[in-house]
Amino acid sequence: MEKVAASIMCGNQLALGQELQDLQEAGIDWLHCDVMDGVYVNNLAMAPYVLEPIIQTGKFTTDIHLACVEPEKYIDMFAPLTPDYLTFHIETTEEPTKLLKKIHEKGLKAGIAVNPETPIEIIFPYLDSIELILIMTVNPGFAGQKFQWAVVEKLERLNRQLESRKVKPLIEVDGNIYSETAAAISKIGANIYVVGTSALFNDRAGSYREKVVSFNQNLREN
């Protein structure tokens, strides 16, 4: 399964209703929702009151990415919105097992996010307990950063481990994902491609549908 997930933080915040309609008409049925606390990353994004009506449309698979310190606090805050996936950063907790259990007890699928400089091996003890792995291909916080190509080798190590363990969580990649970078990582197991300003929410000519069709076509051809 390969999916394009729209990073809704990058959309027009003054016209989110129209953005959602346009994304749905473009064939996108997965939304990546960044929650930023201004502490773990130097930015703020997407409070519960913003995400609640988005999730309540019921038209998208929703994946909340907690780029926050004290993720246990934010799990309690965002779980009542009933997203499909709730993901925290491995770098923000000393008790990932406890957090995974908490997410699952709330009836949600759990994900772990890993920053570019973090060794992928740090999440290996938890591979049997997660439904999604979010590989950051830029440092979290701001759109428009350069793709970190060293992450490709990290993905290769992850895939070898998944194959040996015979587990199949989804692998989501986030950060300057466009046709070229997506084509490179599709060959080594990525399933979900988070697209923001690089591939979708930009001023280049073409509708969302045209951009999504072009993106998917490039994946198939490579």
ABEGO torsion letter per residue (X at the ends): XBBBBBBAAABBAAAAAAAAAAAAAAGBABBBBBBBAGAABBBBBGBAAAAAAAAAAGABBBBBBBBBBGAAAAAAAAAAAGBABBBBBAAABABAAAAAAAAAAAGBBBBBBBBAABBAAAAAAAAAABABBBBBABBBGBBGBBBBAAAAAAAAAAAAAAAAAGBBBBBBBBEGBBAAAAAAAAAAGBABBBBBAAAABBABBEBAAAAAAAAAAAAAAX
